[in-house]
Amino acid sequence: MIKKESSNDTRKKRHARVRKNISGTAEKPRLNVFRSNTQIFVQLINDETGTTLASSSSVELKIKNGGNAQGAALVGNDIAKKAKSLKIKSVVFDRGGYLYHGRVAALAEAARKGGLEF
């Protein structure tokens, strides 16, 4: 019997394809997004050293509905503030294999409004 690939397996393949071509540095870190059914998480990553410079999530901000676009926008705003405090103005956006739609787009737009360039 042939096992059907899950949508998460497909997403991981898409993410691996994208990750071959993008990476973050100390001056221009990678803004990585992960979303679950109920929460959304974002990190600023320096791939040269393999370190996370800053992170934010709907769990950390104690957002009741972290799985919706409004919650994602609050997380995007928070990561932009944290990046500003680290004097980071520009990032490489890594949507994590997700479509640039809904929560991912809301997070990205809020981060742009907060002052991040990508």
Phi and psi in degrees as GROMACS dihedral restraints (atoms count N, CA, C in turn):
[ dihedral_restraints ]
;  ai    aj    ak    al  type     phi  dphi    fc
    3     4     5     6     1   -86.1    20    10
    4     5     6     7     1   128.6    20    10
    6     7     8     9     1   -83.7    20    10
    7     8     9    10     1   130.2    20    10
    9    10    11    12     1   -79.5    20    10
   10    11    12    13     1   138.6    20    10
   12    13    14    15     1   -73.9    20    10
   13    14    15    16     1   135.8    20    10
   15    16    17    18     1   -77.6    20    10
   16    17    18    19     1   164.2    20    10
   18    19    20    21     1   -66.6    20    10
   19    20    21    22     1   -29.4    20    10
   21    22    23    24     1   -70.3    20    10
   22    23    24    25     1   -35.9    20    10
   24    25    26    27     1   -62.9    20    10
   25    26    27    28     1   -41.6    20    10
   27    28    29    30     1   -63.7    20    10
   28    29    30    31     1   -42.3    20    10
   30    31    32    33     1   -60.8    20    10
   31    32    33    34     1   -42.8    20    10
   33    34    35    36     1   -63.0    20    10
   34    35    36    37     1   -36.8    20    10
   36    37    38    39     1   -65.2    20    10
   37    38    39    40     1   -43.6    20    10
   39    40    41    42     1   -61.1    20    10
   40    41    42    43     1   -43.5    20    10
   42    43    44    45     1   -62.9    20    10
   43    44    45    46     1   -42.4    20    10
   45    46    47    48     1   -62.6    20    10
   46    47    48    49     1   -39.3    20    10
   48    49    50    51     1   -62.9    20    10
   49    50    51    52     1   -42.4    20    10
   51    52    53    54     1   -69.6    20    10
   52    53    54    55     1   -40.9    20    10
   54    55    56    57     1   -65.7    20    10
   55    56    57    58     1   -19.9    20    10
   57    58    59    60     1   -62.9    20    10
   58    59    60    61     1   -28.5    20    10
   60    61    62    63     1  -106.5    20    10
   61    62    63    64     1   -16.0    20    10
   63    64    65    66     1  -121.5    20    10
   64    65    66    67     1   146.8    20    10
   66    67    68    69     1  -155.3    20    10
   67    68    69    70     1   157.9    20    10
   69    70    71    72     1  -104.7    20    10
   70    71    72    73     1   152.5    20    10
   72    73    74    75     1  -121.3    20    10
   73    74    75    76     1  -180.0    20    10
   75    76    77    78     1   -66.4    20    10
   76    77    78    79     1   -37.0    20    10
   78    79    80    81     1   -79.6    20    10
   79    80    81    82     1   -34.4    20    10
   81    82    83    84     1  -133.4    20    10
   82    83    84    85     1    80.8    20    10
   84    85    86    87     1   -72.6    20    10
   85    86    87    88     1   166.0    20    10
   87    88    89    90     1   -88.5    20    10
   88    89    90    91     1   128.2    20    10
   90    91    92    93     1   -95.4    20    10
   91    92    93    94     1   100.2    20    10
   93    94    95    96     1   -97.0    20    10
   94    95    96    97     1   135.6    20    10
   96    97    98    99     1  -115.1    20    10
   97    98    99   100     1   135.5    20    10
   99   100   101   102     1  -131.5    20    10
  100   101   102   103     1   132.0    20    10
  102   103   104   105     1  -126.3    20    10
  103   104   105   106     1   137.4    20    10
  105   106   107   108     1  -107.6    20    10
  106   107   108   109     1  -174.7    20    10
  108   109   110   111     1   -65.1    20    10
  109   110   111   112     1   -32.4    20    10
  111   112   113   114     1  -115.2    20    10
  112   113   114   115     1   -12.6    20    10
  114   115   116   117     1  -137.6    20    10
  115   116   117   118     1   168.5    20    10
  117   118   119   120     1  -138.4    20    10
  118   119   120   121     1   140.6    20    10
  120   121   122   123     1  -129.6    20    10
  121   122   123   124     1   146.2    20    10
  123   124   125   126     1  -143.7    20    10
  124   125   126   127     1   144.0    20    10
  126   127   128   129     1  -136.3    20    10
  127   128   129   130     1   148.0    20    10
  129   130   131   132     1  -101.3    20    10
  130   131   132   133     1   118.4    20    10
  132   133   134   135     1  -121.0    20    10
  133   134   135   136     1   132.3    20    10
  135   136   137   138     1   -96.6    20    10
  136   137   138   139     1   106.7    20    10
  138   139   140   141     1   -75.9    20    10
  139   140   141   142     1   -17.6    20    10
  141   142   143   144     1   -66.5    20    10
  142   143   144   145     1   -40.4    20    10
  144   145   146   147     1  -104.7    20    10
  145   146   147   148     1   -10.1    20    10
  147   148   149   150     1    72.8    20    10
  148   149   150   151     1    32.4    20    10
  150   151   152   153     1  -115.6    20    10
  151   152   153   154     1   150.9    20    10
  153   154   155   156     1   -92.8    20    10
  154   155   156   157     1   121.3    20    10
  156   157   158   159     1   -82.8    20    10
  157   158   159   160     1   -38.4    20    10
  159   160   161   162     1  -157.1    20    10
  160   161   162   163     1   155.5    20    10
  162   163   164   165     1  -147.9    20    10
  163   164   165   166     1   159.5    20    10
  165   166   167   168     1  -152.3    20    10
  166   167   168   169     1   155.4    20    10
  168   169   170   171     1  -157.4    20    10
  169   170   171   172     1   163.3    20    10
  171   172   173   174     1   -69.3    20    10
  172   173   174   175     1   -23.6    20    10
  174   175   176   177     1   -71.1    20    10
  175   176   177   178     1   -46.1    20    10
  177   178   179   180     1   -62.5    20    10
  178   179   180   181     1   -39.0    20    10
  180   181   182   183     1   -83.1    20    10
  181   182   183   184     1    -2.9    20    10
  183   184   185   186     1    55.1    20    10
  184   185   186   187     1    46.9    20    10
  186   187   188   189     1   -83.2    20    10
  187   188   189   190     1   128.0    20    10
  189   190   191   192     1   -63.5    20    10
  190   191   192   193     1   -47.7    20    10
  192   193   194   195     1  -108.5    20    10
  193   194   195   196     1    73.6    20    10
  195   196   197   198     1   -73.9    20    10
  196   197   198   199     1   -11.2    20    10
  198   199   200   201     1   -93.1    20    10
  199   200   201   202     1    16.4    20    10
  201   202   203   204     1  -121.0    20    10
  202   203   204   205     1   175.6    20    10
  204   205   206   207     1   -65.9    20    10
  205   206   207   208     1   -35.1    20    10
  207   208   209   210     1   -65.5    20    10
  208   209   210   211     1   -41.3    20    10
  210   211   212   213     1   -63.9    20    10
  211   212   213   214     1   -40.3    20    10
  213   214   215   216     1   -63.9    20    10
  214   215   216   217     1   -38.1    20    10
  216   217   218   219     1   -64.9    20    10
  217   218   219   220     1   -39.2    20    10
  219   220   221   222     1   -64.4    20    10
  220   221   222   223     1   -38.7    20    10
  222   223   224   225     1   -67.0    20    10
  223   224   225   226     1   -41.3    20    10
  225   226   227   228     1   -61.6    20    10
  226   227   228   229     1   -40.5    20    10
  228   229   230   231     1   -64.5    20    10
  229   230   231   232     1   -41.4    20    10
  231   232   233   234     1   -65.6    20    10
  232   233   234   235     1   -41.8    20    10
  234   235   236   237     1   -68.5    20    10
  235   236   237   238     1   -32.1    20    10
  237   238   239   240     1   -65.1    20    10
  238   239   240   241     1   -40.4    20    10
  240   241   242   243     1   -63.6    20    10
  241   242   243   244     1   -43.2    20    10
  243   244   245   246     1   -66.1    20    10
  244   245   246   247     1   -37.6    20    10
  246   247   248   249     1   -66.4    20    10
  247   248   249   250     1   -39.5    20    10
  249   250   251   252     1   -62.0    20    10
  250   251   252   253     1   -40.5    20    10
  252   253   254   255     1   -66.2    20    10
  253   254   255   256     1   -24.6    20    10
  255   256   257   258     1   -91.9    20    10
  256   257   258   259     1     5.6    20    10
  258   259   260   261     1    62.1    20    10
  259   260   261   262     1    37.1    20    10
  261   262   263   264     1  -103.1    20    10
  262   263   264   265     1   121.8    20    10
  264   265   266   267     1  -106.2    20    10
  265   266   267   268     1   -29.5    20    10
  267   268   269   270     1  -126.6    20    10
  268   269   270   271     1   140.6    20    10
  270   271   272   273     1  -135.9    20    10
  271   272   273   274     1   164.8    20    10
  273   274   275   276     1  -102.9    20    10
  274   275   276   277     1   121.5    20    10
  276   277   278   279     1   -84.7    20    10
  277   278   279   280     1   125.2    20    10
  279   280   281   282     1  -118.5    20    10
  280   281   282   283     1   104.5    20    10
  282   283   284   285     1   -78.8    20    10
  283   284   285   286     1     1.5    20    10
  285   286   287   288     1    70.5    20    10
  286   287   288   289     1    23.0    20    10
  288   289   290   291     1    86.1    20    10
  289   290   291   292     1    -2.2    20    10
  291   292   293   294     1   -85.4    20    10
  292   293   294   295     1   156.8    20    10
  294   295   296   297     1   -68.0    20    10
  295   296   297   298     1   145.7    20    10
  297   298   299   300     1   -79.4    20    10
  298   299   300   301     1    81.2    20    10
  300   301   302   303     1  -160.3    20    10
  301   302   303   304     1   148.9    20    10
  303   304   305   306     1    63.7    20    10
  304   305   306   307     1  -121.3    20    10
  306   307   308   309     1   -64.5    20    10
  307   308   309   310     1   -39.0    20    10
  309   310   311   312     1   -65.9    20    10
  310   311   312   313     1   -43.5    20    10
  312   313   314   315     1   -66.4    20    10
  313   314   315   316     1   -39.9    20    10
  315   316   317   318     1   -63.1    20    10
  316   317   318   319     1   -41.6    20    10
  318   319   320   321     1   -63.7    20    10
  319   320   321   322     1   -45.0    20    10
  321   322   323   324     1   -63.9    20    10
  322   323   324   325     1   -44.1    20    10
  324   325   326   327     1   -64.6    20    10
  325   326   327   328     1   -39.8    20    10
  327   328   329   330     1   -66.3    20    10
  328   329   330   331     1   -38.1    20    10
  330   331   332   333     1   -65.7    20    10
  331   332   333   334     1   -39.4    20    10
  333   334   335   336     1   -63.5    20    10
  334   335   336   337     1   -44.6    20    10
  336   337   338   339     1   -63.2    20    10
  337   338   339   340     1   -29.8    20    10
  339   340   341   342     1   -76.3    20    10
  340   341   342   343     1    -7.3    20    10
  342   343   344   345     1   116.8    20    10
  343   344   345   346     1    -2.0    20    10
  345   346   347   348     1   -80.8    20    10
  346   347   348   349     1   142.8    20    10
  348   349   350   351     1  -110.3    20    10
  349   350   351   352     1   129.6    20    10
